Amino acid sequence: MSVRELVVLGTASQAPTRHRNHNGYLLRWDGEAILFDPGEGTQRQFTFAEVSAASVTQICITHFHGDHCLGLPGMIMRLSLDQGNLPVPIHYPAAGEQYFQRLRSASAGQDEVPVDGRPVIRPGVIHEGEAFTISAARLSHSVESIGYRLDEPAGRHLVPELLDALGVEGRDIGTLQHEGRLEFDGRTVHVDEVSVPRAGQSVAFIMDTRWCDGALELADGADLVVCESTFLARDERLATEYGHMTAQQAGRLAREAGARRLVLGHFSRRYADPAAFADEAGAEFDDVVVAEDLQRIPVPPRC
């Protein structure tokens, strides 16, 4: 059974709290699992979330501040220990190559674990497969930072009424879906005859950044936007100074980009009430989730 969901591993920003682990998100997409920004403690969060760490098929790092990458050495060793998917592709900003190499070799034995380092040199598509593409765009933070977007190719949605009219049913429907054509009742039925176009699903991952064009580009029409909201609007000056967004700005971003669902994360420990983030973003955008550690958030389906 295919699963498309976001597993929240950690939602704190610079420092963890009693209730929020350092940053970390796992996007489960059918048979793949993309890990974004593993902060400290990420591999332990997999245990609490009851998800296998060995399921990770790709890792994406937005930037090399510690709360977004210090869990990487542990994850590399865990993938080896659990006989995971190796060499695992790891995407990261090319400007942070020295930090990647240090994390890659942070402990004895790590050099023996095969990984596939893929520095992102320029914006655009950085991974292209049959199931999805991953693109990167530059963001605006205090260090080189990039955001990511996953896009499923467009497909077609079968119309039951059209299938019924031709008498196509049962296993023949599966054959038609997978092969695009079916020899049936003395004629060839093409999938276009019994279906309508369906846009592919998309997910945007936008961490540490000020408001910028790159964030809008990543979020454009996305079904799920995971966005940092380190500060509340009353501290917008601090957010801009340190290269972050407010919950209000995240809500505005989702609205202007025409997104479908917004997930807020990366919260400063200075705020005690998560409801304040929901209120601010919710004044700008309807479908807002204030992420909690270990929460599972489905990617909104398309018809």
Buried (B, 14 or more C-beta within 10 A) or exposed (E): EEEBBBBBBBBBBBEBBEEBBBBBBBBBBEEBBBBBBBBBBBBBBBEEBEBEBBBBBBBBBBBBBBBBBBBBBBBBBBBBEBEBBEEBBBBBBEBBEEBBEEBBEBEEEBEEBEBEBBBBEEBEEBBEEEEBBBBBBBBBBBEBBBBBBBBBEEBBEBEEEBBEEBEBEEEBBEBBBEEEEBEBEEEEBEBEBBBEEBBBBBBBBBBBBBBBEBBBBBBBEBBBBBBBBBBBBEBBEBBBEBBBBBBBBBBBBBBEBEBBBBBBBBBBBEBEEBEBBBBBBBBBBEBBBBBEBBBBBEBBEBE
